[in-house]
Amino acid sequence: MWNWIQRFSSPKHFYSMSVPLIKWFAIAALVIGLYGLYLGLFVAPTDYKQGDSYRIIFIHVPAAWLAMFIYMVMAVSAGIGIIWRIRLADMVAAASAPIGASFTFLALVTGSLWGKPMWGTYWIWDARLTSMLILLFLYLGYMALQSAIDDQRSADKASGLLAIVGAVNIPIIHYSVEWWNTLHQGASVAKFDAPSIHIDMLIPLLLMAVAFKLFYATMVLVRTRNESLYRDRNRRWVREIVEKL
């Protein structure tokens, strides 16, 4: 079993195995994303309180969900890299950080654009907004540690520890609207009884969430392939690939 895991997680095996996955993930992300945007922008009904300005949620909410999801992927991958010394896990964590930071920034920007007409301000030190801003700083801190330490193994360990410790912020983001008195609205989809959102709004929202995750899968595979080539640039399997080009 362990030998199988070691073989599957080797950068060389991953590099060849990921080629068809990138293609299919990218196509699925494009098709589902375009369909979800069409439903969200042109088919979903106008909200009786917010008007058409609510449609930004079809970008904002999936981006926020994905930002938290990517951080957990990064933290788990970093933990695997530290405990079992699986190099590919460290590469996945390193490849995920810029993607997660981008989606966190997107969530903050779209949330601010929505907040101006709804709250009368682009920014307020709301618990949800503040904890999302902290998430962005955690991503940036991870990337800064990766760049600041010359020894790759030490860089992976230091940034991985930061990612693991920072994971405590994820439940804070999720439950912030319940733990504190915030302006940010509560859960509309992830509720135990039933979603309090119209089905015609819910379907495109979920489709966009799936499209965003497929896009992340595409990008993390591409970035991890590049990361493996860079880290193993002096190894024989990389030289063989270069010679075939």
C-alpha positions, 0 to 999 in steps of 0.5 A: 500500500505504501509503495503504491502511494509513494509511486502515485505521489512521485512528481514524475508519475504525476506529471504524465498522469495529469495531462488528460485531467487538465484537458477535461477539467478545463472543458468542464469548467468552461461549459458549466461556468458559461451555463451557470453565468447565463442562468444567473444573469439572464434566467434567475429572477430579480430579487425583490429587495436587492434588485439586479445588484444581487447577481454579483453573488454568482461570482462572490459566493463561489469565490468565497467558498473556493477561497476557504476550500483551497486553504484547507487543501493547502493546509492538508497538503502541507501537513502530509508533506511535513508528516510523511515527507511526500514532496508532491504534497508540498508542491500542491500546497505551494501551487495552491497558494497563489490561486487561493489568494486570487479568489480571496481577493476576488471575494473581497472585491466583489463583496465590497462592490455589493456592500456599497449599494446595500450597506452604503459603504465599500468596507466595514470591519465586519467579522466576516469581512475581517476574517476573510481579509485575514485569510488573504494575509495568511495566503500572502504570508505563506507565499512570502515564507516560500520566497524568503527561505532558500532551502526548499525543504525548510521553506516547505516546513515553515510555510506549511506550519503557518498554513496548518495553524492558520486553518483555525481561521476557516471555521471562524469565517464560516461561523462568524455571522452566528458568533458575532453581530454582523452586517453580513447576512447569514447562511442561505444555502448551507442550512440543515432544514432547507436553503432559504434561496429560490431554486432558480437562484440556487441552481446557477449558484451551485453550478458556478461553485462547481465551475470554480472548483473545476477551474481550481482543479485545472489550475492547480494541476498546471501549476503543480506540473510546473512546480515539479519541473522547477524543483526537479530540474536537475533530475533525470526524468526532467532532462528526458522531457526537455530532450524530447521537446 
